[in-house]
Amino acid sequence: MLVNFFKHLSTVHNHRMIVMKMAFKCHMYYQGLTHDLSKYTPTELFISAKYFLGYRSPIGNERKHIGYSRIYLHHKGRNKHHAEYWFDPYAKNRRIIMPDKYILESVLDRIAAAKNYLKDDYYDGAAYDYYLKDKQITDYLHEEEKDKFSYLLIYLRDNGEEKLLKLIKNLYKEGFIK
């Protein structure tokens, strides 16, 4: 358990540093500094260490063992870059409408997660491939948000990270895609 604690802590730290470096390149300083701070809270940190696997998020492993994830429930309610944060199951149209700056942070989050877990097998299309598989989210996103996520992740896949970061920097400064 103690070994997994430090391995998980290292994974979290590495993920945050990847997001932070990309966010700073995009002039998203506050979001870079505050990204995923809830992962250091006892609720997320200790339970995540218990279900740590190293090659993917411990959330799925916790779900497999107890049927739901306390990590997920805690995390998604405190981090605006997760589409689930914006989901109201009792709303009339039940669609997620995320502010643009959190869509941009979410894209950086997906890139960092892919880099963190795939390591040397990372490729620029990995975040898009995962996005396509994430039906729980994509099924509930408003069409406009889906289009924005798809546009950015396809742009990454087709043009590479540096060009995407320049695009995000401009979108963050000037407003999103019209």
C-alpha positions as CSV (number, residue, x, y, z in Angstrom):
1,M,0.0,0.0,0.0
2,L,2.8,2.5,0.9
3,V,4.6,1.8,-2.4
4,N,1.3,2.4,-4.3
5,F,0.8,5.6,-2.4
6,F,4.1,7.0,-3.6
7,K,3.7,5.7,-7.1
8,H,0.2,7.3,-7.3
9,L,1.5,10.5,-5.9
10,S,4.2,10.5,-8.5
11,T,1.6,9.9,-11.3
12,V,-0.6,12.7,-10.0
13,H,2.4,15.1,-9.8
14,N,3.6,14.2,-13.3
15,H,0.1,14.7,-14.7
16,R,-0.2,18.1,-13.1
17,M,3.2,19.2,-14.3
18,I,2.3,18.2,-17.9
19,V,-0.9,20.2,-17.7
20,M,0.8,23.1,-16.0
21,K,3.5,23.3,-18.7
22,M,1.0,23.2,-21.5
23,A,-1.3,25.7,-19.7
24,F,1.5,28.2,-19.2
25,K,2.4,28.0,-22.9
26,C,-1.3,29.0,-23.5
27,H,-1.2,31.8,-20.9
28,M,-3.7,29.9,-18.8
29,Y,-1.7,30.5,-15.6
30,Y,-4.4,30.1,-13.0
31,Q,-5.8,27.0,-14.5
32,G,-2.4,25.5,-14.8
33,L,-1.6,26.2,-11.1
34,T,-4.9,25.0,-9.8
35,H,-5.5,22.0,-12.1
36,D,-6.5,18.8,-10.2
37,L,-5.6,20.1,-6.7
38,S,-8.4,17.9,-5.3
39,K,-6.2,14.9,-6.1
40,Y,-4.1,15.8,-3.1
41,T,-7.1,15.6,-0.7
42,P,-7.4,12.6,1.6
43,T,-10.6,11.4,-0.1
44,E,-8.9,11.2,-3.5
45,L,-5.3,10.5,-2.6
46,F,-5.7,7.6,-0.2
47,I,-8.4,5.8,-2.1
48,S,-6.6,6.3,-5.4
49,A,-3.5,4.8,-3.8
50,K,-5.5,1.8,-2.7
51,Y,-6.7,1.2,-6.3
52,F,-3.6,2.3,-8.1
53,L,-2.7,0.4,-11.3
54,G,-0.2,2.6,-13.0
55,Y,-1.5,2.2,-16.5
56,R,-4.9,3.9,-16.1
57,S,-6.9,5.9,-13.6
58,P,-7.7,4.1,-10.3
59,I,-11.4,5.2,-10.8
60,G,-12.3,2.2,-12.9
61,N,-10.5,-0.2,-10.6
62,E,-12.4,1.1,-7.6
63,R,-15.7,0.8,-9.6
64,K,-14.8,-2.8,-10.4
65,H,-14.3,-3.6,-6.7
66,I,-17.1,-1.8,-5.0
67,G,-19.5,-0.9,-7.7
68,Y,-19.0,2.9,-7.8
69,S,-16.1,5.3,-7.4
70,R,-15.8,7.7,-4.4
71,I,-12.7,9.1,-6.2
72,Y,-14.8,10.0,-9.2
73,L,-17.7,11.5,-7.2
74,H,-15.3,13.7,-5.2
75,H,-13.2,14.7,-8.2
76,K,-15.8,15.6,-10.8
77,G,-17.6,17.8,-8.3
78,R,-14.6,20.0,-7.7
79,N,-12.9,20.3,-11.1
80,K,-14.6,22.4,-13.7
81,H,-12.5,21.0,-16.5
82,H,-14.6,17.8,-16.3
83,A,-17.8,17.8,-18.3
84,E,-19.5,15.9,-15.5
85,Y,-19.1,19.0,-13.2
86,W,-21.6,20.8,-15.5
87,F,-24.2,18.0,-15.7
88,D,-27.5,18.3,-14.0
89,P,-29.4,15.0,-14.3
90,Y,-32.6,16.8,-13.3
91,A,-32.4,19.6,-15.9
92,K,-35.0,19.7,-18.6
93,N,-32.7,19.0,-21.6
94,R,-30.0,17.0,-19.7
95,R,-27.2,18.4,-21.8
96,I,-23.7,19.5,-20.6
97,I,-22.8,23.1,-21.5
98,M,-19.3,23.9,-20.5
99,P,-17.7,27.3,-20.5
100,D,-15.0,27.5,-23.2
101,K,-12.0,28.0,-20.9
102,Y,-12.8,24.7,-19.2
103,I,-13.1,22.9,-22.6
104,L,-9.6,24.2,-23.3
105,E,-8.3,22.9,-19.9
106,S,-10.1,19.6,-20.5
107,V,-8.3,19.1,-23.8
108,L,-5.0,19.7,-22.0
109,D,-6.1,17.3,-19.2
110,R,-6.8,14.6,-21.8
111,I,-3.4,15.1,-23.5
112,A,-1.6,14.9,-20.1
113,A,-3.6,11.7,-19.1
114,A,-2.6,10.1,-22.4
115,K,1.0,11.0,-22.0
116,N,1.1,9.9,-18.4
117,Y,-0.5,6.5,-18.9
118,L,0.8,5.7,-22.4
119,K,4.3,7.0,-21.8
120,D,6.5,6.0,-24.8
121,D,3.5,4.8,-26.7
122,Y,1.9,8.3,-26.7
123,Y,0.8,9.6,-30.1
124,D,-1.0,12.9,-30.9
125,G,-4.2,11.1,-31.8
126,A,-4.5,9.3,-28.4
127,A,-6.6,11.9,-26.7
128,Y,-9.0,11.9,-29.6
129,D,-9.2,8.1,-29.6
130,Y,-10.1,8.1,-25.9
131,Y,-12.6,10.9,-26.4
132,L,-14.5,8.8,-29.0
133,K,-14.7,5.9,-26.5
134,D,-15.9,8.0,-23.6
135,K,-19.6,7.7,-24.5
136,Q,-20.9,8.6,-21.0
137,I,-19.6,12.1,-21.7
138,T,-20.0,12.5,-25.4
139,D,-23.6,11.3,-25.3
140,Y,-24.5,14.2,-22.9
141,L,-22.4,17.0,-24.3
142,H,-24.3,19.7,-26.1
143,E,-23.6,19.6,-29.9
144,E,-21.6,22.9,-29.8
145,E,-19.3,21.5,-27.0
146,K,-18.9,18.2,-28.9
147,D,-17.9,20.2,-32.0
148,K,-15.3,22.2,-30.0
149,F,-13.8,19.1,-28.3
150,S,-13.6,17.3,-31.7
151,Y,-12.2,20.2,-33.5
152,L,-9.3,20.7,-30.9
153,L,-8.5,17.0,-30.6
154,I,-8.5,16.4,-34.4
155,Y,-6.4,19.5,-34.7
156,L,-3.9,17.9,-32.3
157,R,-4.0,14.6,-34.1
158,D,-3.4,16.3,-37.5
159,N,-1.1,19.1,-36.6
160,G,0.8,18.2,-33.4
161,E,1.0,19.5,-29.9
162,E,2.9,22.7,-30.5
163,K,0.5,24.0,-33.1
164,L,-2.5,23.0,-30.9
165,L,-1.0,25.0,-28.0
166,K,-0.6,28.1,-30.2
167,L,-4.2,27.7,-31.3
168,I,-5.4,27.3,-27.7
169,K,-3.4,30.3,-26.6
170,N,-5.1,32.4,-29.2
171,L,-8.6,31.0,-28.4
172,Y,-8.0,31.6,-24.7
173,K,-7.0,35.2,-25.3
174,E,-9.6,36.1,-28.0
175,G,-12.5,33.8,-27.3
176,F,-13.4,30.5,-28.8
177,I,-14.3,29.4,-32.2
178,K,-17.1,31.5,-33.7
